[in-house]
Amino acid sequence: QVQLVESGGGLVQPGGSLRLSCAASGFSFSDYGMNWYRQAPGKEREWVSFISNGGARRTYTGSVKGRFTISRDNDKDTVYLQMNVLKPDDTAVYFCNVYWRGLDWWGQGTQVTVSS
């Protein structure tokens, strides 16, 4: 059974930074690309970033390019999202995701609130 457990969210002032983590289990982590998504109140879930299984390919949605960095540690079965220069519009619940055996798997999410 796939398990994804996000952590690292919190309340931060505009311009601040947070580092999210997602610990994975139940599948061969190093064989799969991983995604981060987010869902703001009253909005649909949106894709934020992707990292390939080996980490060589990384992509970002336009609104976070240059501010967010995705990374992974295949020895620890963990994917990270370093978020810098945070803005109020980044406020959302952040989820990690893997597409495994024909299904999308999600963690429970971690809340990020950017406010002064």
C-alpha positions as CSV (number, residue, x, y, z in Angstrom):
1,Q,0.0,0.0,0.0
2,V,1.4,3.4,-1.0
3,Q,1.8,5.9,1.7
4,L,2.8,9.5,1.2
5,V,3.3,11.7,4.3
6,E,3.9,15.4,3.9
7,S,5.4,17.7,6.5
8,G,7.0,21.1,6.9
9,G,4.1,23.4,6.3
10,G,3.2,26.3,8.5
11,L,2.6,30.1,8.8
12,V,5.2,32.3,7.2
13,Q,5.4,36.0,6.4
14,P,5.5,37.2,2.7
15,G,9.1,36.8,1.4
16,G,9.8,34.0,3.8
17,S,10.8,30.4,3.1
18,L,9.6,26.9,3.9
19,R,10.8,23.4,3.0
20,L,8.2,20.7,2.5
21,S,9.0,17.0,2.8
22,C,7.1,14.0,1.6
23,A,8.1,10.6,2.9
24,A,7.1,7.7,0.6
25,S,6.6,4.0,1.2
26,G,4.9,1.0,-0.4
27,F,6.5,1.2,-3.8
28,S,9.9,1.4,-5.4
29,F,10.5,5.1,-4.9
30,S,13.6,5.4,-7.1
31,D,11.7,4.1,-10.1
32,Y,9.0,6.8,-10.2
33,G,8.7,10.5,-10.9
34,M,7.0,12.5,-8.1
35,N,4.8,15.6,-8.2
36,W,3.8,18.4,-5.8
37,Y,0.3,19.8,-6.1
38,R,-1.5,22.5,-4.1
39,Q,-5.1,23.4,-3.4
40,A,-6.1,26.9,-2.3
41,P,-9.4,27.5,-0.5
42,G,-12.2,27.5,-3.1
43,K,-10.0,26.5,-5.9
44,E,-9.2,23.4,-7.8
45,R,-6.0,21.4,-7.1
46,E,-3.2,22.6,-9.3
47,W,0.1,21.0,-10.3
48,V,3.2,22.7,-8.9
49,S,6.3,20.7,-9.8
50,F,7.6,17.4,-11.1
51,I,10.9,15.5,-10.6
52,S,11.9,12.5,-12.6
53,N,12.9,9.3,-10.9
54,G,16.6,10.0,-11.0
55,G,16.2,13.8,-10.4
56,A,17.6,14.9,-13.7
57,R,14.4,16.4,-15.0
58,R,12.5,19.0,-13.0
59,T,9.6,21.1,-14.2
60,Y,7.6,23.9,-12.5
61,T,4.4,25.7,-13.1
62,G,5.0,29.3,-14.2
63,S,4.0,31.1,-11.0
64,V,6.7,29.3,-8.9
65,K,9.6,29.2,-11.4
66,G,12.7,30.8,-9.9
67,R,11.2,30.6,-6.3
68,F,10.6,26.9,-5.7
69,T,13.0,24.0,-6.1
70,I,12.0,20.3,-6.1
71,S,14.5,17.7,-5.1
72,R,14.6,14.1,-3.9
73,D,16.7,11.7,-1.9
74,N,16.3,8.2,-3.2
75,D,18.2,6.8,-0.2
76,K,15.6,8.2,2.1
77,D,12.5,7.7,-0.2
78,T,11.7,11.4,0.3
79,V,10.9,14.3,-2.1
80,Y,11.3,17.9,-1.0
81,L,9.9,21.3,-2.1
82,Q,12.1,24.3,-1.1
83,M,9.9,27.4,-1.3
84,N,11.5,30.8,-1.3
85,V,10.1,34.3,-1.6
86,L,6.7,33.1,-0.6
87,K,3.7,35.2,-1.5
88,P,0.1,35.2,-0.1
89,D,-1.0,33.6,-3.3
90,D,1.1,30.5,-2.4
91,T,-1.3,29.9,0.5
92,A,-2.7,26.4,0.0
93,V,-2.6,22.8,1.2
94,Y,0.4,21.1,-0.5
95,F,0.2,17.5,-1.6
96,C,2.8,15.1,-3.0
97,N,1.7,12.6,-5.6
98,V,2.8,9.6,-7.5
99,Y,1.2,7.8,-10.4
100,W,1.7,4.1,-9.6
101,R,0.0,1.0,-11.1
102,G,-2.6,3.1,-13.0
103,L,-3.7,5.2,-10.0
104,D,-2.9,8.6,-8.6
105,W,-1.8,8.4,-4.9
106,W,-1.9,11.3,-2.6
107,G,-0.7,12.2,0.9
108,Q,-2.9,14.0,3.4
109,G,-1.4,17.3,2.6
110,T,0.4,20.0,4.6
111,Q,-1.0,23.5,5.1
112,V,1.1,26.5,4.0
113,T,-0.2,29.9,5.0
114,V,1.6,33.1,3.8
115,S,0.4,36.1,5.7
116,S,1.7,39.1,7.6
